[in-house]
Amino acid sequence: MLLNEPLPFYRTPRLRVLANGQLVTGAYASEITSNNHYSADHFSTVVALGADPYANAEFWSSESDILIDIQLSLAGDTGFVSLLQGYVDTVSINPSGEVAHISGRDFTAALIEARTQEAFSNRTSSEIATIFASRHNLTPHVIQTNTPVGRFYQSDYEILTLSRFSKATTEWDFLVSLARHENYDVFVNGTNLYFQPSTGISSIDKVVYPTDLIELTLERALTLSRGIQVTVQSWNSLKQNSLTECVASTVSGDSSGSSGTSTRPNQQYVAIHPNLTPDKALAMARQCISELSRHERVIELTMPGDLVLTPRSVIALDGTGTDFDQAYYIDSIERTFRPKTGFVQHIRAYNSSPRTETVLTSTVS
């Protein structure tokens, strides 16, 4: 079901902010940034001091842990939807202006701040994700993986974070590395931790038209609009052999719109990773091409805010009469609520033109 049904004749957006479970009646402006690139979502909120006896200057200046829940509604004082939950990182108080500016991150921050120096023997990625979720009171939504992770030694798998670099290893960095290895996505939404396969464009969540938008910018990277060639080099420490997988991707059909396919050479990229099987090396080459080519076409649009789209949604642009009319992955959504401008969101999305792939070489020596 598409989400581009007509907007109601009028909207009455309302902001509601809870601090440690209590309503902050003085909150009157807020900004929430949600993203799709393995990092925490951010928020900032402006609160008028003295609006209620609870969230006064004394509260903001002395409380050590402040849990924030930012909610918005499009129908007045009903139907509120929570857009972000997390702890306050910084508080800035302006006594003369009688306002407090608070900012922070969602619960991803707990994983980002948790250092790990553990050894995981014979654990799968999904088991580790479940362990980390339970440590931070997050509900795991984890799709099972079957292969133990880490360094292969005889018949045992083990991944060690105990090394001279272990102080720079966090639970979140660890989870992200596992997700990339499994071709998974990992993110926090509310009090839920998701660790699941990355999905392509299977359906369109919303179609947007230029006439529906406040502002629209279209951008194209010509360096990525021609062919991309990725070579993956690996070696097997046990068998003492090496392998190379080379994959090329080219824009299907007429990439220039008028003068035909580009005659400039392919963009060359090399990835080096130890102990890959031929199938894993080929999958890595294809994943690199997918990640690189997605940034060929970027659209940025400003529109009335909604409560449905997420950074995992897919939108389609239609009505420009150009090759930009296609589907896009959302990269980030910045939602703002202010008394003067109301509820507005800015979306950045990206995708590649349709492409074809060719395996150029596959060698083991």
N, C-alpha and C positions, 0 to 999 in steps of 0.2 A: 504493500500500500504506500503510495507516494504521500509525502508530507507537504505538498504544495497546494493544498486546498486554500481557498480564499480566506484572507484574514477577516475577522469579524468587523462590523461597521465601525466599532470603536474599541479601544483597549484602555484598560485602567491598570497599568503595571504598578505593583507595590513591592517595596523592599522590606524584608524582615531579617533581623540579625539576632542570633542567640549567642550569649557569652556564658559558658559553663551552664548551659541549659536555661538561662534566664533571658527574657526578652529585653533587648537594648532599644528603648523607644527613641533615643536620640540619634540612631544611625540613619543618615539621610543620603549617603552617596557611597557607591561601592564599585570596584572593578575586579573581575575574575578572569584570569587567563588560563585556559586549558590547552594542553599541547599533546602532540603525538610523537614526541621524540625522546622517550626514555628519561624524562625529568619530572620534577614535581610541578603541580599546578600552583599558581600564586593568587593571592588576593590582597586587596587593600580596601579599607573602609574609613569613612569620616564620621565621627560621632560628635554631636553637640553635647557638651558637658552641662550638667545640671538639668537635663531633660527628665531624668528619673533618679530616684535616690540610690538605685543599685549601681549602675555603671557611671559613677561620678569620677572626679579627678583622683580621689583617694584609691578607688578600685584600680584604675589604670596605672597608677604610680606604684602600687604595692603588690598586686597579685603576681605570683610567679608563673603559674600555669593557667593560660586562658584558652579554653577550647571554643572555637568559633564555628557556627553553622550559618552560612549565608543562603537565604531563600528568596525566591522571587515568584510573583504571581502576575498573570495577565488579566485577572478578573477581580480586581479590587482586593478585598480582605479574605478571599477564599482561594483554594486551589494552589497553595504555595508548594513549590518544588525546590528541594535542596540542591544547590549547584556546587557547593564545596563545603567540606568539613576539614578542619585542621587547627593547628595551634598557632597562636600569635608569636611571631619572631621579634618584632620591634614595635615600640609604642613611642610616638612623638606627641607631646602635649604643648599646646599653645594657650597658656593661661589668659593672655590678653584677648585672644579671639574666642576663648572658651570652647575650643574644639580639641579633639584627640584624633590623630591619624594612626591607625593600626594596620599592620601588614604581616603576612605569614604564608605558610605553605600547607598543602593537604598532607594526609598521613604518609605519603611517600617520604616525607622528611625523616620519619622514624627509622626507615631502612637506610637512608642516606647517611644518617648520623651514627649508625651502629657499625662499629669496626668488628672485623672477624679475623681470627687467627686459628681457624679450625681446620682439621683434616676430615674430609668426607670420603669414607671408604665404601665402595660398592653402592653409592647412592645415585639415584636418577635425578635428573633436573626437576621433575615434578615433585619428588619427595623433598628436595631441598627447598623448593618454593613453599610447600606446605609447612615445613618446619619454621621458616622465617615468618610466615603469616601468623602462625600461632604465637610466636614470641611477642608480637606487637598487637595482639587482640584483633587481628584482621581476619575476616572470613575468607578462607581460600576458595577460589573458583579456578581449579587447576585441572587441565586436561593431561592425562597420564602420558608420560614418556617411558620408554622401556630400556634404553641403553644407558649403562653406567657411564658417568662422565669422568674426564680427567686423563691421566697419563697411564698408558697401557704397559703393564709389566708382567710377563708370563701370563698367568690366568687371572690376574687380579687387576681391578681398576681402582685408581685412587687419585683424588685431586687434593693438592696441598696448597693452602694459602699461607702456610708457615714458611716464609722466605724473608729475605732482607727487604722486600717491598711490601710485607704484610701490613705495615702500619697505614699504607695507602689504600688498603682493600676494605671496602664496605660491603654490607649485605646487599645493598642496591646494585653496586657495580658488579658484584658476583652474579646476581640474578639476571642483569642485563646481558652479561657475557654468556650465560647459559641460554638465555632466550635467543640470542643471535646464533648460537651454535645449533639450536634446534629449529631455527626459522620460526620462532615463536614471538608473540607480543607479550609484554608484561607491563601492567599499569595498576594504579590504585584508583578506585572510584568509591567515594564515601568511606565506609569501613570494610570494603571488599578488595582483596588482592586477586587480580586476574593474571593467569599464566596459561596462554592458549595459542594455538597456531595462528600465524599471520594470515589474514584473508585478503584475497584480491577483490576486484570489482565483480560482485555477483548480482547486486541489485542497487538501484538508485534510491537513496533515502529522500532526496528533495531536488526538484528542478527549479532553478532560479533564472529569471529573465532580467535584462537590463532595466526594463521599465519598473521592476519591483525594488530596485536597489537605490540607495542614496548615493553611492559612489562605486565605480568599477575600474580596476586597473588590470591590464593584460600584459604579461611579460613572457618573452621567449628567449632561451639561451641557445644561440646558433651553434655554439661549440658542442652541444649535446644533441642537436637536431640531425647531425650526420651520424655515421656509424661509430659504434663503441666496441672496442675489442678488449677483453679481459683475459689475461693469462694467469692461471693459478699454478704455482710451483710448490711441490711438496716432496717429502722423502719419508721412508719408513725406517725407523731406527733399528727395529728388530731384524727385518729382512735385508737391510742395507741396500735399498734401491731407491730410485727417484721416479717421479712422474710429473707430467705436464698436461694440463687441460687448457685449451684455448677456445673461447667462444666469442663470436661476433654478433652484434645486433645492428640492424639497419632499419630506418624508417620505411614502412611499407608504402608503396605507391609514390605519388608525387609529393615529396617533402617540402618543396619550395612554393607550391601553389601555382607556379606559372612556368618556371624554367627547368623543372625536372630535378632528379636526385642530385645531391651535392657531389662534386668531383674531388673534393678535398679529402685527404687521408683520414682514416679512422682515428678516433681518440684512443690512445694506448694506455692501459692500466695493468699493473702486475701486482698480484697478491701472493704472499709467501706464508705457508702454514705447515707445520710438521705433522707427519703421521696421518695423512688423509688417505682414504681409499679412493679409487677412481670415481666412484659414484659421489662421494662427499666432495671431491675437488670439482667435479662438474656442477654439483649443486651450488657450491660457493661461487663459481664463476657466474652462474645464472643469477644468483642473488645479488652479486655486485652490479651486474648490468641493470637489474631491476631497480636497485636503489639509486644508481647514478642517473639513469634515463628518466626517472620520475620527476626530476627537477627541470626537465626541458621546458615545460609550460607551467607558469605560475599565474594564478589569478588572485587578486585581493579585492574583496568586496565589503561594503558597509551596508547594513540593512537593519530594519527593525528587529529587535531581539526576539529570540524564541527560546523555548525551554526543552527542545527535543534534540537538536543536533548535538553531536559529541565529536571529539577528534577522531573517532573511529567510524564516523559516518561518511557516506559518499554522496557528493552533490553533482549535478549535471548543469552545465551552462548552456543556454539555448537562446537564440534570437539575435546574436551578434552578426550573423551572416559570414563568419570567418571560420578557419580551422580550429579556433578556440572553442567552438561549440562541441563539447564532449564531456565525459565524466572526469571527476577529480577527487583525489583523496584529500581530506581535510588535514592540514598540518597544525593549525592552531585556531582557537576561537577566543577573542577578547570581548567580554561582555561588560558594558558599563551602564550604571544606573545613576543618573544625576537629575536634580530637580529641574534644571533648565532644558536638558536635551531628552529626558525620559530614558527608556530602555533601548539601547542600541548595541549591535554586535558587529565586530570586524572579523572577517574570516580570511585566512590565507590557505589556499589549496593548491595542489600540484599534480601533474601527471605527464606522461610521455605521449607523443603521437603514437598511433598504432605501429608496431614493429614486427619484424621477423628475425628469428635467431638461427644461427648456423654454427655447428661444432666444427672448428677449423682443424684442430689437431688433438690427439689423445695418445700420449706415449708413456710407456713405462720402461725404465732401463735399470 
